[in-house]
């Protein structure tokens, strides 16, 4: 990313490289909404040797974490409320609230601030739900009274993390979207809340494992027996290395194939073996996760180009990229292994006694709005 920054600043006409929008142009100064460092100078006014902004990880797509400049000038319609709520305890839930859900999990989770289209690669501008409304995790983004009601019903203290786990356990698998396919024609996932304490706790335990896998063990790593940020090895492994020779870098997705008979994923001249067919087919409402992940790492990047700077690509495939591909396959192995237990548990929950809508508290208008931050952008918040 630093190469893109250098290329931008050495240009005599930065406007030609920077894709201007209604929200961001190179000749204008902008308040630093993400770091609160005052007014940021215009991109056009920066010296050619100016340091690049901080580079941070963000949730680009489901299961796909990439890097971004943390800079108000470079982000189109940044959401300060999300950036300022990020911490090591924050969990961002994404779904579709204004469009019908397709096959696969009804929710995904990210430990990092998610992209506008994190859930499935399109739609999604209002479909990000942080677990907490503040970075120090003292203000749960949960309708007032709900945790108290659940705690009283189950006879134990229900935490915000427990609620996130329950939602992941119940909604975070294809069995949910299959079972409620017709009902989900009306946009927005709905959570069936059980009145049974044992069913609730089982869903919490399963859901925390789902979140652990989806966040690459950044959250609830203990639930899958690993350390924070460490993905345990699975069945998929390298048979033939993906070459690091620049001339042999996979050109585009035509260089990616899957062999059902051999259960092998071919990436250019490289081969990953012991790849379950369900991994290659895994989707989130139409987003083919493995194919999408690879597409953004080909020499010819998938997706729409936003500026000429997108043409700056890695010169060669690296072992780090292969490691990240293996970790993607391993976490998908993990979530797929949980799906039968989740589907069975969902059947039990639906067959049992559930809370009716009028038994649950209703979020206030204040709870539905984003926390107040400088030049805030309104989001759809609240579980």
N, C-alpha and C positions, 0 to 999 in steps of 0.2 A: 504493500500500500504506500510505503514511503516513496517508491518510484513514481507512482501516479502523482503524488504531491509535488515532487521535483519537476515532473514534466509540465504540470499545470503552471507552476511559478516561473519556469523559464520561458514560457510562451509570451510573445509580444502582444498577443491578443487573447487574453484568458477567457474571454467570452466565447470564443470558438470551441474551447475544450470543456468549459463548464456548462452543463445543461441548465440554463436558466428556466425558472418557473415563475408563476404568479407570486410564490412565497419566497423565492430566493434568487437574487441577481448579484453579479460580481461587484458592482459599483456601490453597493449600499452597506452601511454599517448595521450590525444587529446586536441586540442585547444578548449576553451569554446566558441563556435560560437554563442550560444544562449544568453549568459550573458556578454561576453567579460571580463572575469575575468582571462585571461591568460591561462596557460596550466593546465589541470586537471590531477591529478595523476591517474595511472592505477587502475582499479577496484581491480586487484589482490594485489595491494600494500596497500590498505586501511586498517586501524586498524578495529578490530571487532566492536568497539563502535563508528565508524564514523557516524556523523549525516546524515540523508537521504537528498537528494536534494529537492528543492522546489517542492511541488505538486500543479499542476494547472489543471484547467478544459480545456478540448479540445473537439472538435466536432468529436466524434468517428464514428457515422453513422447519417444519416438523422434523426432528432428529438431525437437523443440519445447522450447526453453529458456525458462523463466519465472523469476520472482523470488520469494524467500522470506525471511522473517525468520530470521536465524541466532540462534536462541534456544531453549534446551532447554524452556522453559515452553510454547512454542507448537507444538512438534513432537511428534506422537504416536509414541512408540517410536523416538526418534532413534537412529541408529547411530553412536556416537562414533568407532568404528574407521574408518568411511568418512570422516567429516569431518576427522579428524586425519591421514588419509593424503592428503588433497587437496593438490595443488601444480600448478605449471605443467608438470610432467613426467608427472603422473598421467593414466592413461587408464582409464576404467571400462567394462568389457564387461558387457552385459546380454543375457540369453537366457531360455529356459524350461528348467529342469532337472527340474521335478516335474510338468510338463504337456506334452502332445504339441505339437510345433511345427506351425504352419500354413504357408500360402504366404508367399513372400517370403524375405528374409534370415533366416538362423538366428541371427545375432548383430547387436547394435547397439552403438555406442560413444558415450561422452559424456566431455567434458573436465571436467565438473562433477559434483558429487555427485548421483547419480540418485534419482528418486522411487521409492517402493516398487513402483509399477507402470509403470516407465519403458518396458519393452520393448514391451508391447502394450495397456496400459491396464487390465490386470487380472492377477491372479496375481502372482508374481514376488518375494515377500518375501525369498527366499534366493538370488535369481538375479542378484546383482551380484558381479562379479569385478574388483577393482582390479589393475592391473598391478604396482603396488608396495604393500608393506605399511607403508611409512612415507612421510612427506611429502618427505624429502630424497632419496628414490629411491635408497637404498643397499641395500634389502632386497627383491629381486624376489619377487613372489607366485607363484613358479613352483617346482614340485617340484624338490628338490635333485638335481643330477646331470643334469637334462634338457638344460640349455644346454650343458654339457660334452659330452654324448653327441652332440648335434647339431653342435657345433663340430668335434669329431673326425671325424664322418662327412663333413661338407662341406669340411673343410680351411680353414675361415675362422672367425673369432670370431662367434658368434651372440649378439646382445644381446637383452634383454627386449623392446625395441621391434621387433626383427626378428621375434620370435615372435608379438607382437601383430599385426604386419603379415601374417604367414603365415596366421594364423587368420582375419583379415578377408578375405584374398584367397581362401581356400578355402571358408569358410562364409558370407561376407557377400554373398550373391546368391541369387536364386530358383532357380538351377540346382542348388544343393546340396539344398534341400528337395524339389525335384521329383525328383531322382535317387534320393534316399533316403527317399521318402515312406513306404514300408512299414516300413522299419527305424526311422523316427522315431516310429512309434506307441509305441515304448518311449521314455519321456521322456528328454530330454537330448541335445544335439548331441555328436557324436563327431568328432574331428579325425583324418583320415587323414594320417599323417606320411610323406612321401616320403623315400627314401634318395638321391635324385638331387639333387645340389647346384644344378644349373641350374634345375630345376623349383622348388626351394625359393626361390631368389633371385627368380625371376619372380613367384611368389606373394607374396613380401614386397613387391616393388615395386608390384604391383597393390593389395595390401591397405593399404599406407600411403596410397595415393590414396583408397581407400574411407574410411579413418579421417579423412583430411583433409576430405573432403566432409561426412561425418556430424558432424564436430565444428566445422563452419563455419570451417575452416582454423585452429582453435586448436591442432591437432596436425598435424605433418608438412606445413605449408603449401608447403614447397619442392617436394614431390612433385607438386603441381598448378600449380606456377609462380606462386604468389602470396605475399603477405606474411601474417604471423601475424594471424589474426582477420579477414582481408579476403576476402570471397567475390567471385570474379570474375563478371562479368555473363554471362548466358546468352541464350537465345532469347526467353524470356518477357519481355514488356514491357507497360507501361500503355497501353491504348488510350483508355479513359475513366477519369478519376480516380474513386476511391471518395470520395463527398462528405464533407467535414468538418463539414457542417451537422448539429447534434445531432438535428434532426427527421428527418434522412435516414439516420441510423445503421442499418445492417442489423439487423433485429430478431432473427432466429434463422436456423437453417440452411435454412429454407424460402426464404430470400432468396439462397441460394447455388445456382447451377446451372452445368452444364458443357455447352457446345454442341459436339458431336462434329464436325459438319460445318464449323463455322467455327474449331474448335480454340480456343475462347474460354472463359475462366472468368469467370462473372458473380458479383459480390459486391455485392448491392444494386443500385445504379445504376452501379457501377463495372465496368469490363471489363478483364481481362488477356488479351492476345492471344498467339498463337504458343505455346499451351500444349499440349504433346504429350498425347494421350489416356492414355499410360502414366503420366504424372504424376498425373492425377486418379485413376487406378485403383491407384496404388502402395500397397501394404499391407505390414504386418509382422504376420504371424500373425493376420490379421483386423482389425488397426488400420488404417483408411484414413487415411493420414498427412495429406494436405492437408485433407480434410474434418474430421478431428479438430482440426487446428491452427486452422482457421477457427471451429469450433464453440466453442472456448474464448474467442473474441474477439468473439462476437456480443453485442448488447445483452442478450439472454437467454442466459446462458452455458450451454453443454452440460455434462452430467455432474451428479452428485448434489450437492446443496447441503449443506455441512457446518454452516453457521450463518447467521443473518440477515446477517452481515457480507458474505456472498457477493453480496448484493444491491447492494453498492456497486460500480458499474461505470464504465468510462470514459464521459465525457459525449459524446464524439464520436470518430469514426474519425480517426486522424492519419496524416500522411505517413510517419512512422516505422513505423507498422503496415504500410502498403503496402510500404515498403522491406523489412521483414522477410518479408513474403509473397513478394516477388520473390526474395529470397535463398533461401527454402525451395524454390521452384521451380527455381532455378539449381542448388542442390546435388543435388536429385533428378535433374536432367538429367545431372549429372556421374556419379552412381552408376549410372544406367541405361546410360550410354554404356560403362561398364566391364564390364557383365554378360556380353556375348558372349565377351570374352577370358577372363573368370573361368570360365565354363562350359567352354570349350575346354581351359583349363588343368586344371580338375578332371578331365576325361576322361583327360588325359595322366597325371595323378598316380595315379588309380585303376588305370590300365592298367599302371603301372610297379611297381617293387619298393617295398613299404611296410614300415614297422616293425610288428612284431607286438606285441600288448599286453605279453607277457612280456619283451620286449626293452626296454621303457621303465621308468624308475623309478616307484615307487609313492609318493604323498605320505604323509608321516607324520601321526599324529594332531595333532601340534603345528602342522604346516603347514596342516591343514584348518581350524584354529580362527582366529578373529580375533585380531589383536594385543591385548595386554592394555592397556586404558585404564580410566580411572575409571568404575566402574559399567558395565562393558562389556556389550554385547549380542552374543550369538553369531551369526555369519553363516556362510554356506557360502562359504568362500574357497578359492582355489587353482585354477590352471589344470591 
